[in-house]
Amino acid sequence: MLQPIEIIPGIFEKDFSEIERRAKLVAPLTHWTQIDIADNKLVPNTSFLDPDPFRKLISETGVNYELHMMIEDPFAVAQEWIDAGFKRVLLHIESINNFSMYEARSTNYRKQGIEVGLAIDKQTPVDVIIPYLDELDCVLVMTIAAGFSGQKLIPEMLDKIRSIRARKPDLPIEVDGGINYETARWAVEAGATRLVSTSAIFGSEDIEEAINRLQATNCHSGQSRRMRERSGIF
């Protein structure tokens, strides 16, 4: 029996009031919410960058928050966000120049009960992240160029998911970028188990229906795969 995939609403905003509004909209509907931060250095965009207001928000909403760190020096600020209540941190492999420091810091974060994952951006070959898979709690594959919401998924990026899944059958794989009702099926078939979606959720008139439709992707994906197998397509 197919296990349900996990839908994670993504919030990438410059204004905390909008972050708060969106977070409270999805809080009753999901177990995790992703907050994106950017410093206009690692990616060409900026976001709200103060962790302090999240202390109250996380307490009020009662869900788990993960931090997608699209910033040049994630180690300089990660602990502040963890102290604010974030339970999972996703650092971009493109931002890590010293993997000894990464290993030491990630070990420290895990001792605090924090999950640690690496994200890989569009331009980075999957081979760069392969040597570190055994040390990760999860991996985030960008199917767009990180930095802006509303982009279309690049199908070639799904090969990274397939490559990681072939090596690590049980590793949680998140996918972020252009995830909608159609592309969600592609991602699940490639091996993703967590779908981060922004536009498809917050651009919908019925957010609960949007999340439910994305959640149903796992069943539909399995049916679609079996149909193609019977047809001899693959």
GROMACS elastic network, one bead per residue, 0.5 to 0.9 nm:
[ bonds ]
;  ai    aj funct       b0    kb
    2     5     6  0.89485   500
    2   218     6  0.70889   500
    2   219     6  0.68554   500
    2   222     6  0.74946   500
    3   218     6  0.74117   500
    3   219     6  0.84822   500
    4   193     6  0.83120   500
    4   215     6  0.69408   500
    4   216     6  0.76809   500
    4   217     6  0.83951   500
    4   218     6  0.58779   500
    4   219     6  0.76488   500
    5   188     6  0.80479   500
    5   192     6  0.82352   500
    5   193     6  0.51948   500
    5   194     6  0.58911   500
    5   195     6  0.75050   500
    5   214     6  0.88243   500
    5   215     6  0.63087   500
    5   216     6  0.82520   500
    5   217     6  0.77658   500
    5   218     6  0.60381   500
    6    30     6  0.85067   500
    6    31     6  0.85562   500
    6    32     6  0.86102   500
    6   193     6  0.63689   500
    6   195     6  0.62336   500
    6   196     6  0.85843   500
    6   214     6  0.89933   500
    6   215     6  0.68869   500
    7    30     6  0.71184   500
    7    31     6  0.84782   500
    7    32     6  0.78894   500
    7    33     6  0.87568   500
    7   193     6  0.87844   500
    7   194     6  0.59238   500
    7   195     6  0.50129   500
    7   196     6  0.61740   500
    7   197     6  0.74640   500
    7   211     6  0.69083   500
    7   212     6  0.88445   500
    7   214     6  0.69895   500
    7   215     6  0.62709   500
    8    30     6  0.70069   500
    8    31     6  0.77885   500
    8    32     6  0.56252   500
    8    33     6  0.53270   500
    8    34     6  0.63970   500
    8   194     6  0.69376   500
    8   195     6  0.59188   500
    8   197     6  0.64538   500
    8   198     6  0.87213   500
    8   211     6  0.88413   500
    9    23     6  0.85225   500
    9    26     6  0.73506   500
    9    30     6  0.79491   500
    9    32     6  0.74838   500
    9    33     6  0.52273   500
    9    34     6  0.60567   500
    9    35     6  0.86371   500
    9   195     6  0.82379   500
    9   196     6  0.56340   500
    9   197     6  0.51949   500
    9   198     6  0.58058   500
    9   201     6  0.69702   500
    9   202     6  0.83370   500
    9   211     6  0.84389   500
   10    33     6  0.62589   500
   10    35     6  0.60480   500
   10    36     6  0.71142   500
   10   176     6  0.85254   500
   10   196     6  0.57958   500
   10   197     6  0.55004   500
   10   199     6  0.85948   500
   10   201     6  0.87123   500
   11    19     6  0.65018   500
   11    22     6  0.73312   500
   11    23     6  0.76954   500
   11    33     6  0.77058   500
   11    34     6  0.61134   500
   11    35     6  0.50276   500
   11    36     6  0.60429   500
   11   197     6  0.87194   500
   11   198     6  0.64552   500
   12    19     6  0.76168   500
   12    34     6  0.85733   500
   12    35     6  0.62549   500
   12    37     6  0.68594   500
   12    38     6  0.86563   500
   12    47     6  0.67130   500
   12    48     6  0.82823   500
   12   147     6  0.89640   500
   12   148     6  0.81691   500
   12   149     6  0.74197   500
   12   198     6  0.81451   500
   13    16     6  0.72368   500
   13    18     6  0.69362   500
   13    19     6  0.62143   500
   13    35     6  0.86084   500
   13    36     6  0.77225   500
   13    37     6  0.81890   500
   13    46     6  0.83496   500
   13    47     6  0.54323   500
   13    48     6  0.62747   500
   14    18     6  0.80996   500
   14    19     6  0.81092   500
   14    37     6  0.89101   500
   14    46     6  0.69507   500
   14    49     6  0.80933   500
   15    18     6  0.55602   500
   15    19     6  0.65550   500
   15    20     6  0.88690   500
   15    47     6  0.76824   500
   15    48     6  0.60500   500
   16    20     6  0.60111   500
   16    21     6  0.84626   500
   16    48     6  0.64995   500
   16    50     6  0.89577   500
   16    53     6  0.80210   500
   17    20     6  0.50772   500
   17    21     6  0.61353   500
   17    22     6  0.86841   500
   18    22     6  0.61312   500
   18    23     6  0.83857   500
   19    22     6  0.53276   500
   19    23     6  0.59784   500
   19    24     6  0.85830   500
   19    35     6  0.83716   500
   19    48     6  0.87569   500
   20    23     6  0.50940   500
   20    24     6  0.61424   500
   20    25     6  0.86013   500
   20    54     6  0.86410   500
   20    57     6  0.69398   500
   21    24     6  0.54270   500
   21    25     6  0.63555   500
   22    25     6  0.50607   500
   22    26     6  0.65501   500
   22    27     6  0.85810   500
   22   202     6  0.76090   500
   23    26     6  0.55494   500
   23    27     6  0.59390   500
   23    33     6  0.73279   500
   23    57     6  0.81918   500
   23    61     6  0.76529   500
   24    27     6  0.51028   500
   24    28     6  0.76709   500
   24    57     6  0.84087   500
   24    60     6  0.86451   500
   24    61     6  0.63733   500
   25    28     6  0.72721   500
   25    29     6  0.81404   500
   25   207     6  0.79386   500
   26    29     6  0.52306   500
   26    30     6  0.63471   500
   26    33     6  0.79790   500
   26   207     6  0.75268   500
   26   208     6  0.78526   500
   26   211     6  0.89561   500
   27    30     6  0.58817   500
   27    31     6  0.74407   500
   27    32     6  0.81410   500
   27    33     6  0.78056   500
   27    61     6  0.57974   500
   27    62     6  0.74853   500
   27    63     6  0.63628   500
   28    31     6  0.82082   500
   28    61     6  0.79906   500
   28    62     6  0.89243   500
   28    63     6  0.83804   500
   29   207     6  0.88474   500
   29   208     6  0.67304   500
   29   211     6  0.77292   500
   30    33     6  0.72991   500
   30    63     6  0.75925   500
   30    64     6  0.89663   500
   30   211     6  0.83933   500
   31    62     6  0.88558   500
   31    63     6  0.55128   500
   31    64     6  0.60666   500
   31    65     6  0.85404   500
   32    63     6  0.59690   500
   32    65     6  0.55196   500
   32    66     6  0.71091   500
   33    63     6  0.74267   500
   33    64     6  0.64175   500
   33    66     6  0.63023   500
   33    67     6  0.87379   500
   33   196     6  0.86987   500
   34    64     6  0.86962   500
   34    65     6  0.57683   500
   34    67     6  0.58639   500
   34    68     6  0.67737   500
   34   196     6  0.76215   500
   35    65     6  0.71150   500
   35    66     6  0.62753   500
   35    67     6  0.51048   500
   35    68     6  0.60895   500
   35    69     6  0.85599   500
   36    47     6  0.75365   500
   36    48     6  0.87343   500
   36    66     6  0.86326   500
   36    67     6  0.60627   500
   36    69     6  0.63049   500
   36    70     6  0.71332   500
   37    46     6  0.71807   500
   37    47     6  0.53980   500
   37    48     6  0.66556   500
   37    49     6  0.63448   500
   37    67     6  0.73909   500
   37    68     6  0.62910   500
   37    69     6  0.53844   500
   37    70     6  0.57377   500
   37    71     6  0.70296   500
   38    41     6  0.77008   500
   38    42     6  0.74265   500
   38    43     6  0.67206   500
   38    44     6  0.81308   500
   38    45     6  0.61084   500
   38    47     6  0.52763   500
   38    48     6  0.79200   500
   38    49     6  0.75998   500
   38    68     6  0.86737   500
   38    69     6  0.66497   500
   38    71     6  0.51990   500
   38    72     6  0.85762   500
   38   147     6  0.72191   500
   39    42     6  0.68670   500
   39    43     6  0.72172   500
   39    44     6  0.79341   500
   39    45     6  0.66173   500
   39    47     6  0.68336   500
   39    48     6  0.89556   500
   39    49     6  0.78503   500
   39    70     6  0.70674   500
   39    71     6  0.52692   500
   39    72     6  0.72478   500
   40    43     6  0.53548   500
   40    46     6  0.50503   500
   40    47     6  0.84933   500
   40    70     6  0.86312   500
   40    71     6  0.75220   500
   40    72     6  0.86116   500
   40   147     6  0.86188   500
   41    44     6  0.63468   500
   41    45     6  0.78369   500
   41    46     6  0.85940   500
   41    70     6  0.84917   500
   41    71     6  0.64754   500
   41    72     6  0.58856   500
   42    45     6  0.86141   500
   42    70     6  0.60958   500
   42    71     6  0.51512   500
   42    73     6  0.87223   500
   42    92     6  0.89593   500
   42    94     6  0.80166   500
   42    95     6  0.71226   500
   42   147     6  0.86811   500
   43    46     6  0.81080   500
   43    70     6  0.64825   500
   43    71     6  0.72375   500
   43    72     6  0.84656   500
   43   145     6  0.86338   500
   43   146     6  0.65148   500
   43   147     6  0.53149   500
   43   148     6  0.88376   500
   44   146     6  0.86891   500
   44   147     6  0.61937   500
   44   148     6  0.84567   500
   45   147     6  0.57100   500
   45   148     6  0.71989   500
   46    49     6  0.83226   500
   46   147     6  0.81484   500
   48    51     6  0.85773   500
   50    53     6  0.70667   500
   50    54     6  0.82438   500
   50    81     6  0.85620   500
   51    54     6  0.55910   500
   51    55     6  0.74706   500
   51    80     6  0.66676   500
   51    81     6  0.54048   500
   51    82     6  0.88177   500
   51    83     6  0.86428   500
   51    84     6  0.61537   500
   52    55     6  0.58373   500
   52    56     6  0.81677   500
   52    80     6  0.82322   500
   52    81     6  0.79575   500
   52    83     6  0.89730   500
   52    84     6  0.62315   500
   53    56     6  0.60071   500
   53    57     6  0.66744   500
   53    58     6  0.88966   500
   53    84     6  0.81131   500
   54    58     6  0.57264   500
   54    59     6  0.82073   500
   54    81     6  0.83731   500
   54    84     6  0.60734   500
   54    85     6  0.73932   500
   54    86     6  0.86201   500
   55    58     6  0.55247   500
   55    59     6  0.63092   500
   55    60     6  0.87303   500
   55    81     6  0.89996   500
   55    83     6  0.82402   500
   55    85     6  0.60736   500
   55    86     6  0.88660   500
   56    59     6  0.50923   500
   56    60     6  0.60528   500
   56    61     6  0.86182   500
   56    84     6  0.85349   500
   57    60     6  0.50993   500
   57    61     6  0.60752   500
   57    62     6  0.83827   500
   58    61     6  0.53584   500
   58    62     6  0.59063   500
   58    63     6  0.67482   500
   58    64     6  0.75491   500
   58    65     6  0.74473   500
   58    84     6  0.81340   500
   58    85     6  0.65825   500
   58    86     6  0.80628   500
   59    62     6  0.54787   500
   59    63     6  0.81519   500
   59    85     6  0.81468   500
   60    63     6  0.86450   500
   61    64     6  0.87623   500
   64    85     6  0.84041   500
   64    86     6  0.70189   500
   64    87     6  0.62968   500
   64    88     6  0.82633   500
   65    85     6  0.75869   500
   65    86     6  0.50867   500
   65    87     6  0.58327   500
   65    88     6  0.67204   500
   65    89     6  0.88948   500
   66    86     6  0.57152   500
   66    87     6  0.58608   500
   66    89     6  0.56519   500
   66    90     6  0.73784   500
   66   115     6  0.88078   500
   67    78     6  0.88439   500
   67    81     6  0.79447   500
   67    82     6  0.89599   500
   67    86     6  0.67992   500
   67    87     6  0.81870   500
   67    88     6  0.62442   500
   67    90     6  0.59377   500
   67    91     6  0.83847   500
   68    71     6  0.89747   500
   68    88     6  0.87193   500
   68    89     6  0.63868   500
   68    91     6  0.66058   500
   68    92     6  0.81270   500
   68   119     6  0.80592   500
   68   140     6  0.89778   500
   69    72     6  0.85881   500
   69    73     6  0.89821   500
   69    74     6  0.64597   500
   69    78     6  0.84661   500
   69    89     6  0.73470   500
   69    90     6  0.59587   500
   69    91     6  0.53145   500
   69    92     6  0.66512   500
   69   119     6  0.86939   500
   70    74     6  0.80371   500
   70    90     6  0.87760   500
   70    91     6  0.72720   500
   70    92     6  0.64556   500
   70    95     6  0.82215   500
   70   146     6  0.75438   500
   70   147     6  0.74252   500
   71    74     6  0.59085   500
   71    91     6  0.83096   500
   71    92     6  0.78813   500
   71    95     6  0.71293   500
   72    92     6  0.87363   500
   72    94     6  0.84577   500
   72    95     6  0.53867   500
   72    96     6  0.83419   500
   73    76     6  0.57086   500
   73    77     6  0.76001   500
   73    95     6  0.65252   500
   73    96     6  0.78775   500
   74    77     6  0.57311   500
   74    78     6  0.57325   500
   74    91     6  0.66397   500
   74    92     6  0.83672   500
   74    95     6  0.74293   500
   74    96     6  0.83799   500
   75    78     6  0.53140   500
   75    79     6  0.74996   500
   75    91     6  0.88837   500
   75   101     6  0.88141   500
   75   102     6  0.81564   500
   75   105     6  0.75705   500
   76    79     6  0.77478   500
   76    80     6  0.86349   500
   77    80     6  0.54537   500
   77    81     6  0.67951   500
   77    82     6  0.89694   500
   78    81     6  0.53414   500
   78    82     6  0.62702   500
   78    83     6  0.86700   500
   78    89     6  0.75928   500
   79    83     6  0.60107   500
   79    84     6  0.85154   500
   79   109     6  0.79569   500
   80    83     6  0.50931   500
   80    84     6  0.63128   500
   81    85     6  0.66607   500
   81    86     6  0.60097   500
   81    89     6  0.87429   500
   82    85     6  0.52720   500
   82    87     6  0.67160   500
   82    88     6  0.80778   500
   82    89     6  0.80485   500
   82   109     6  0.82458   500
   82   112     6  0.88273   500
   82   114     6  0.77622   500
   83    86     6  0.72154   500
   86    89     6  0.73637   500
   86   114     6  0.78646   500
   87   113     6  0.73965   500
   87   114     6  0.50504   500
   87   115     6  0.63766   500
   87   116     6  0.88758   500
   88   113     6  0.89142   500
   88   114     6  0.54267   500
   88   116     6  0.58705   500
   88   117     6  0.76713   500
   89   109     6  0.88956   500
   89   114     6  0.73773   500
   89   115     6  0.64015   500
   89   116     6  0.52154   500
   89   117     6  0.63119   500
   89   118     6  0.83333   500
   90   115     6  0.85056   500
   90   116     6  0.60946   500
   90   118     6  0.52304   500
   90   119     6  0.60481   500
   90   138     6  0.84785   500
   90   139     6  0.78480   500
   90   140     6  0.74085   500
   91    94     6  0.85322   500
   91    95     6  0.74039   500
   91    96     6  0.81097   500
   91   116     6  0.78770   500
   91   117     6  0.64208   500
   91   119     6  0.57931   500
   91   120     6  0.87600   500
   92    95     6  0.54096   500
   92    96     6  0.70940   500
   92   117     6  0.86243   500
   92   118     6  0.55507   500
   92   120     6  0.59482   500
   92   121     6  0.74401   500
   92   140     6  0.87352   500
   93    96     6  0.53823   500
   93    97     6  0.84434   500
   93   118     6  0.59110   500
   93   119     6  0.59690   500
   93   120     6  0.58908   500
   93   121     6  0.80864   500
   93   124     6  0.87876   500
   93   128     6  0.82503   500
   93   129     6  0.72695   500
   94    97     6  0.78439   500
   94   119     6  0.83559   500
   94   120     6  0.72021   500
   94   121     6  0.75504   500
   94   124     6  0.77427   500
   96    99     6  0.65558   500
   96   101     6  0.86972   500
   96   102     6  0.71566   500
   97   101     6  0.87065   500
   97   102     6  0.86554   500
   98   101     6  0.54474   500
   98   102     6  0.64440   500
   98   103     6  0.89102   500
   99   103     6  0.60263   500
   99   104     6  0.84507   500
  100   103     6  0.51806   500
  100   104     6  0.62583   500
  100   105     6  0.86179   500
  101   104     6  0.50850   500
  101   105     6  0.59978   500
  101   106     6  0.83483   500
  102   105     6  0.52142   500
  102   106     6  0.58630   500
  102   107     6  0.83732   500
  103   106     6  0.52305   500
  103   107     6  0.60690   500
  103   108     6  0.86358   500
  103   135     6  0.83816   500
  104   107     6  0.52498   500
  104   108     6  0.63796   500
  104   109     6  0.88308   500
  105   108     6  0.50318   500
  105   109     6  0.62144   500
  105   110     6  0.86627   500
  106   110     6  0.61517   500
  106   111     6  0.86265   500
  106   114     6  0.86867   500
  106   115     6  0.85567   500
  106   116     6  0.63423   500
  106   117     6  0.88539   500
  107   110     6  0.51755   500
  107   111     6  0.63370   500
  107   112     6  0.89317   500
  107   116     6  0.87957   500
  108   111     6  0.51675   500
  108   112     6  0.67719   500
  108   114     6  0.88681   500
  109   112     6  0.52262   500
  109   113     6  0.67828   500
  109   114     6  0.53948   500
  109   115     6  0.74524   500
  109   116     6  0.73882   500
  110   115     6  0.60725   500
  110   116     6  0.70814   500
  111   114     6  0.72065   500
  115   136     6  0.83646   500
  115   137     6  0.58910   500
  115   138     6  0.79311   500
  116   135     6  0.89060   500
  116   136     6  0.62880   500
  116   137     6  0.55600   500
  116   138     6  0.69616   500
  116   139     6  0.87328   500
  117   135     6  0.86679   500
  117   136     6  0.53308   500
  117   137     6  0.55160   500
  117   139     6  0.51949   500
  117   140     6  0.71724   500
  118   129     6  0.80549   500
  118   132     6  0.87806   500
  118   133     6  0.88115   500
  118   136     6  0.71083   500
  118   137     6  0.86599   500
  118   138     6  0.70270   500
  118   139     6  0.51055   500
  118   140     6  0.61694   500
  118   141     6  0.86529   500
  119   129     6  0.87301   500
  119   138     6  0.88624   500
  119   139     6  0.57626   500
  119   141     6  0.58364   500
  119   142     6  0.71392   500
  119   174     6  0.88412   500
  120   123     6  0.83803   500
  120   124     6  0.64711   500
  120   125     6  0.83495   500
  120   126     6  0.76127   500
  120   128     6  0.87101   500
  120   129     6  0.73682   500
  120   139     6  0.78655   500
  120   140     6  0.63356   500
  120   141     6  0.53112   500
  120   142     6  0.60384   500
  121   124     6  0.56560   500
  121   125     6  0.85973   500
  121   140     6  0.87291   500
  121   141     6  0.67656   500
  121   142     6  0.51221   500
  121   143     6  0.76337   500
  121   144     6  0.74825   500
  121   145     6  0.62304   500
  121   146     6  0.62121   500
  122   125     6  0.80086   500
  122   141     6  0.81530   500
  122   142     6  0.59024   500
  122   143     6  0.62929   500
  122   144     6  0.57818   500
  122   145     6  0.50746   500
  122   146     6  0.72689   500
  122   154     6  0.86801   500
  122   157     6  0.69618   500
  123   145     6  0.74487   500
  124   127     6  0.83999   500
  124   128     6  0.71413   500
  124   129     6  0.88071   500
  125   128     6  0.58882   500
  125   129     6  0.79820   500
  125   160     6  0.80520   500
  126   129     6  0.57041   500
  126   130     6  0.65653   500
  126   159     6  0.87181   500
  126   160     6  0.56417   500
  126   161     6  0.86973   500
  126   163     6  0.76270   500
  126   164     6  0.79100   500
  127   130     6  0.51750   500
  127   131     6  0.76103   500
  127   160     6  0.88829   500
  127   163     6  0.89827   500
  128   131     6  0.70776   500
  128   132     6  0.84764   500
  129   132     6  0.56943   500
  129   133     6  0.67602   500
  129   164     6  0.88635   500
  130   133     6  0.55232   500
  130   134     6  0.85617   500
  130   163     6  0.88304   500
  130   164     6  0.71544   500
  130   167     6  0.83630   500
  131   134     6  0.75272   500
  131   135     6  0.88216   500
  132   135     6  0.55308   500
  132   136     6  0.68028   500
  133   136     6  0.53742   500
  133   137     6  0.84308   500
  133   138     6  0.81694   500
  133   139     6  0.78544   500
  133   164     6  0.81260   500
  133   167     6  0.85901   500
  133   168     6  0.75231   500
  133   171     6  0.82400   500
  134   137     6  0.84052   500
  134   168     6  0.81568   500
  134   171     6  0.88488   500
  135   138     6  0.89876   500
  136   139     6  0.69000   500
  136   171     6  0.81497   500
  137   171     6  0.71609   500
  137   172     6  0.72507   500
  138   171     6  0.59757   500
  138   173     6  0.58379   500
  138   174     6  0.73846   500
  139   164     6  0.88492   500
  139   171     6  0.76964   500
  139   172     6  0.66570   500
  139   173     6  0.51156   500
  139   174     6  0.60906   500
  139   175     6  0.85192   500
  140   172     6  0.87197   500
  140   173     6  0.59468   500
  140   175     6  0.56506   500
  140   176     6  0.71034   500
  140   194     6  0.88815   500
  141   144     6  0.89856   500
  141   157     6  0.79197   500
  141   158     6  0.83613   500
  141   160     6  0.72827   500
  141   161     6  0.68493   500
  141   173     6  0.72703   500
  141   174     6  0.61208   500
  141   176     6  0.63808   500
  141   177     6  0.87108   500
  141   192     6  0.88877   500
  142   145     6  0.68532   500
  142   146     6  0.67085   500
  142   153     6  0.88751   500
  142   157     6  0.74432   500
  142   174     6  0.84975   500
  142   175     6  0.59583   500
  142   176     6  0.50397   500
  142   177     6  0.59411   500
  143   146     6  0.84108   500
  143   152     6  0.83718   500
  143   153     6  0.53814   500
  143   154     6  0.55460   500
  143   155     6  0.73947   500
  143   156     6  0.81424   500
  143   157     6  0.52147   500
  143   158     6  0.69998   500
  143   175     6  0.68029   500
  143   176     6  0.59893   500
  143   178     6  0.71138   500
  143   179     6  0.86811   500
  144   147     6  0.87579   500
  144   148     6  0.87252   500
  144   151     6  0.66773   500
  144   152     6  0.69596   500
  144   153     6  0.56912   500
  144   154     6  0.59925   500
  144   157     6  0.78389   500
  144   176     6  0.75407   500
  144   177     6  0.51070   500
  144   178     6  0.70539   500
  145   148     6  0.76777   500
  145   151     6  0.83415   500
  145   177     6  0.79925   500
  146   149     6  0.83672   500
  146   176     6  0.88225   500
  146   177     6  0.79154   500
  148   151     6  0.69982   500
  148   177     6  0.88699   500
  149   177     6  0.72696   500
  149   178     6  0.78537   500
  149   198     6  0.70105   500
  149   199     6  0.70923   500
  150   177     6  0.77914   500
  150   178     6  0.64957   500
  150   198     6  0.77642   500
  150   199     6  0.59992   500
  150   200     6  0.89162   500
  151   154     6  0.89450   500
  151   177     6  0.66901   500
  151   178     6  0.55203   500
  152   177     6  0.70316   500
  152   179     6  0.80513   500
  153   156     6  0.88492   500
  153   157     6  0.80892   500
  153   176     6  0.86638   500
  153   177     6  0.57112   500
  153   179     6  0.68013   500
  153   183     6  0.72212   500
  154   157     6  0.57398   500
  154   158     6  0.77404   500
  154   177     6  0.84115   500
  154   178     6  0.80312   500
  155   158     6  0.56118   500
  155   159     6  0.79542   500
  155   183     6  0.86429   500
  155   186     6  0.82776   500
  155   187     6  0.89809   500
  156   159     6  0.58489   500
  156   160     6  0.80434   500
  157   160     6  0.56289   500
  157   161     6  0.74087   500
  158   161     6  0.51852   500
  158   162     6  0.65046   500
  158   163     6  0.87598   500
  158   175     6  0.88509   500
  158   186     6  0.77818   500
  158   187     6  0.65267   500
  158   190     6  0.61682   500
  158   191     6  0.86746   500
  159   163     6  0.61037   500
  159   164     6  0.86159   500
  159   190     6  0.73117   500
  160   163     6  0.50843   500
  160   164     6  0.62002   500
  160   165     6  0.84950   500
  160   190     6  0.87119   500
  161   164     6  0.52170   500
  161   165     6  0.59756   500
  161   166     6  0.85144   500
  161   173     6  0.73560   500
  161   174     6  0.88471   500
  161   175     6  0.81768   500
  161   187     6  0.78504   500
  161   190     6  0.59224   500
  161   191     6  0.60004   500
  161   192     6  0.66014   500
  162   165     6  0.51090   500
  162   166     6  0.60801   500
  162   167     6  0.87696   500
  162   189     6  0.87802   500
  162   190     6  0.51901   500
  162   191     6  0.59795   500
  162   192     6  0.84756   500
  163   166     6  0.52750   500
  163   167     6  0.66420   500
  163   168     6  0.88021   500
  163   190     6  0.89487   500
  164   167     6  0.53029   500
  164   168     6  0.60116   500
  164   169     6  0.81035   500
  164   171     6  0.84702   500
  164   173     6  0.82574   500
  164   191     6  0.84178   500
  165   168     6  0.50296   500
  165   169     6  0.51733   500
  165   170     6  0.77630   500
  165   171     6  0.73465   500
  165   172     6  0.89392   500
  165   173     6  0.78696   500
  165   190     6  0.79976   500
  165   191     6  0.58554   500
  165   192     6  0.80377   500
  166   169     6  0.61200   500
  166   191     6  0.86741   500
  168   171     6  0.54857   500
  168   172     6  0.88801   500
  169   172     6  0.86559   500
  169   191     6  0.86531   500
  170   173     6  0.89292   500
  171   193     6  0.88318   500
  172   192     6  0.73800   500
  172   193     6  0.59339   500
  172   194     6  0.71277   500
  173   191     6  0.73198   500
  173   193     6  0.54491   500
  173   194     6  0.60981   500
  173   195     6  0.86520   500
  174   192     6  0.58332   500
  174   193     6  0.61527   500
  174   195     6  0.57844   500
  174   196     6  0.69167   500
  175   179     6  0.79748   500
  175   184     6  0.89769   500
  175   187     6  0.70949   500
  175   192     6  0.63407   500
  175   193     6  0.80837   500
  175   194     6  0.63824   500
  175   195     6  0.53616   500
  175   196     6  0.60379   500
  175   197     6  0.87421   500
  176   179     6  0.67018   500
  176   194     6  0.88294   500
  176   195     6  0.65773   500
  176   197     6  0.66684   500
  176   198     6  0.88896   500
  177   196     6  0.74216   500
  177   197     6  0.71522   500
  177   198     6  0.83655   500
  178   183     6  0.72550   500
  178   184     6  0.86693   500
  178   197     6  0.73290   500
  178   198     6  0.83020   500
  178   199     6  0.78828   500
  178   200     6  0.83668   500
  179   182     6  0.77538   500
  179   183     6  0.54696   500
  179   184     6  0.54004   500
  179   187     6  0.82315   500
  179   195     6  0.71253   500
  179   196     6  0.69595   500
  179   197     6  0.54230   500
  179   198     6  0.78536   500
  179   199     6  0.80836   500
  179   200     6  0.70398   500
  179   214     6  0.88752   500
  180   183     6  0.53684   500
  180   184     6  0.55957   500
  180   185     6  0.86697   500
  180   197     6  0.71283   500
  180   198     6  0.89157   500
  180   199     6  0.78996   500
  180   200     6  0.53724   500
  180   201     6  0.83952   500
  180   214     6  0.72848   500
  181   184     6  0.55033   500
  181   185     6  0.71302   500
  181   200     6  0.77067   500
  181   210     6  0.84345   500
  181   213     6  0.68539   500
  181   214     6  0.58304   500
  181   217     6  0.73500   500
  182   185     6  0.57753   500
  182   186     6  0.71447   500
  182   217     6  0.85651   500
  183   186     6  0.50082   500
  183   187     6  0.63202   500
  183   188     6  0.87177   500
  184   187     6  0.51392   500
  184   188     6  0.62415   500
  184   189     6  0.86103   500
  184   192     6  0.89706   500
  184   195     6  0.71009   500
  184   214     6  0.68782   500
  184   217     6  0.64308   500
  184   218     6  0.86615   500
  184   221     6  0.85994   500
  185   188     6  0.51534   500
  185   189     6  0.60833   500
  185   190     6  0.85166   500
  185   214     6  0.86787   500
  185   217     6  0.55802   500
  185   218     6  0.71167   500
  185   220     6  0.72966   500
  185   221     6  0.51790   500
  185   222     6  0.87971   500
  185   224     6  0.87133   500
  186   189     6  0.52095   500
  186   190     6  0.62051   500
  186   191     6  0.88391   500
  186   192     6  0.89370   500
  186   221     6  0.76507   500
  187   190     6  0.50580   500
  187   191     6  0.64659   500
  187   192     6  0.54911   500
  187   193     6  0.83894   500
  187   195     6  0.79893   500
  188   191     6  0.51042   500
  188   193     6  0.64157   500
  188   194     6  0.83554   500
  188   195     6  0.83192   500
  188   217     6  0.75415   500
  188   218     6  0.66173   500
  188   221     6  0.67474   500
  188   222     6  0.87627   500
  189   192     6  0.72439   500
  189   218     6  0.84176   500
  189   221     6  0.62291   500
  189   222     6  0.75715   500
  189   225     6  0.74163   500
  192   195     6  0.71960   500
  193   218     6  0.88660   500
  195   214     6  0.82318   500
  195   215     6  0.88537   500
  197   200     6  0.61561   500
  197   201     6  0.63505   500
  197   202     6  0.85807   500
  197   214     6  0.89237   500
  198   201     6  0.54937   500
  198   202     6  0.59404   500
  198   203     6  0.77193   500
  199   202     6  0.53380   500
  199   203     6  0.50030   500
  199   204     6  0.77377   500
  200   203     6  0.55064   500
  200   204     6  0.61911   500
  200   207     6  0.86577   500
  200   210     6  0.68295   500
  200   211     6  0.85056   500
  200   214     6  0.88138   500
  201   204     6  0.54989   500
  201   205     6  0.86980   500
  201   206     6  0.82106   500
  201   207     6  0.55652   500
  201   208     6  0.82353   500
  201   209     6  0.87439   500
  201   210     6  0.55081   500
  201   211     6  0.64222   500
  201   214     6  0.88861   500
  202   205     6  0.78980   500
  202   206     6  0.86151   500
  202   207     6  0.64491   500
  202   210     6  0.85545   500
  203   206     6  0.87251   500
  203   207     6  0.80703   500
  204   207     6  0.56454   500
  204   208     6  0.89673   500
  204   209     6  0.83982   500
  204   210     6  0.65039   500
  205   209     6  0.87590   500
  205   210     6  0.85022   500
  206   209     6  0.53957   500
  206   210     6  0.62857   500
  206   211     6  0.88703   500
  207   211     6  0.62450   500
  207   212     6  0.85808   500
  208   211     6  0.52442   500
  208   212     6  0.61780   500
  208   213     6  0.86279   500
  209   212     6  0.50068   500
  209   213     6  0.60623   500
  209   214     6  0.85876   500
  210   213     6  0.51732   500
  210   214     6  0.62932   500
  210   215     6  0.85658   500
  211   214     6  0.51383   500
  211   215     6  0.60243   500
  211   216     6  0.86505   500
  212   216     6  0.62028   500
  212   217     6  0.88782   500
  213   216     6  0.51589   500
  213   217     6  0.67880   500
  214   217     6  0.53039   500
  214   218     6  0.83197   500
  215   218     6  0.67495   500
  215   219     6  0.85752   500
  216   219     6  0.56933   500
  216   220     6  0.65014   500
  216   221     6  0.86030   500
  217   220     6  0.50858   500
  217   221     6  0.57076   500
  217   222     6  0.84286   500
  218   221     6  0.51297   500
  218   222     6  0.62549   500
  218   223     6  0.87125   500
  219   222     6  0.52752   500
  219   223     6  0.63260   500
  219   224     6  0.86559   500
  220   223     6  0.50905   500
  220   224     6  0.60589   500
  220   225     6  0.85577   500
  221   224     6  0.50437   500
  221   225     6  0.60971   500
  221   226     6  0.86100   500
  222   225     6  0.50914   500
  222   226     6  0.61777   500
  222   227     6  0.85956   500
  223   226     6  0.52242   500
  223   227     6  0.62129   500
  223   228     6  0.87466   500
  224   227     6  0.51670   500
  224   228     6  0.63421   500
  224   229     6  0.86860   500
  225   228     6  0.52186   500
  225   229     6  0.61560   500
  225   230     6  0.86665   500
  225   234     6  0.86204   500
  226   230     6  0.61743   500
  226   231     6  0.85310   500
  227   230     6  0.52067   500
  227   231     6  0.62054   500
  227   232     6  0.87136   500
  227   233     6  0.88138   500
  228   232     6  0.61311   500
  228   233     6  0.51987   500
  228   234     6  0.64167   500
  229   232     6  0.50663   500
  229   233     6  0.59572   500
  229   234     6  0.54726   500
  230   233     6  0.77417   500
  230   234     6  0.85940   500
  231   234     6  0.79754   500
